[in-house]
């Protein structure tokens, strides 16, 4: 057993762990960015809808 452990330099080192952590952090950031974009898009659609409704109400007032 000691011969196997002594002769094993290892395929994965600390550099690979740091790389894996970096990739996971990047993926987390991308998902958070996508969620943020979705929220902003929803807010923009809501504002556009409110402006459209206000414009229609103004037109109705002017027609009266």
N, C-alpha and C positions, 0 to 999 in steps of 0.2 A: 504494500500500500504506500509506503514512504517513497518508493521509487517512482510510483505513478505521480504522486503529489510533487515531488522534487522536479520531475521532468516536465511537468505541465506548466508552461508559461502562460497559458490562458489565451483564448481567442478574443475575449471581450475584456477591455480595460476600462479605466475610469473615463477615458475620452469618449467611449461609446455610450456610457451612461449620461455624460453631459450632452452629447448629441441627441440622445433619445429624449432627454428632458427639454432640450431646445425645440425639438419637433413637436412635442406635446404642448408646450407653451405657445408655439406658433399656431397650432390647430385651434387651441382655445381662443386665441385672439381673433382668428378668422371667424369662428362661430359667433363671438360677441359682436364683431363688426357687422356680420350679416343680420343679427337680431336688431342692432341699432339702426341699420338701413331700413329694415322692415318697419320699425316704429316710426321713423321719420316719414316714410312713404305713407303710412296710415294717417299721420297728422296732416300731411300736405293734402291728401284726398279729402279729409274732413274740412279743412279750411276752404278748399275749392268748392266743396258742396255748400258750405255756409255762405260763401260769396255769391254763388249762383242763386241760392234762395233769396238773398238780400236784393240782388239785381232784379229778380222776378217780382218781388214785392214792390220795389221802386217803380217798375214798369206799370204794375197794376194801379198804384197810387196816381201816377201821371195820367193814365187812361181815364181815371174816374173824374 
